[in-house]
């Protein structure tokens, strides 16, 4: 989703891509010696929804990156519609039995 949003609206300057936080090597590098007992785990978060469109509409009203993208595209209805179509397609790929499954990287550590 972050890659798709960046295709339509550039990320804020100086902000590293959130996608990089899913890469163990990058997280390890960023945290460096500031933490000890660093532990990683992967999991799946399930979001119940009626349809990809239903979840997208919910996120458009409550999730920062979605809100900002809609605001940035509101004066270009054709691009907004294209973005919405692509979001629905992506969400549809992860929708099974009315649950959208998002993989995530869990990082735990103790501040050194």
Secondary structure, 3 states (H helix, E strand, C coil): CHHHHHHHCCCCCCCCCHHHHHCHHHHHHHHHHHEEEEEEEEEEEEEECCCHHHHHHHHHHHCHHHHHHHHHHCCCHHHHHHHHHHHHHHHHHCEECCEEEEEEEEEEEEEC
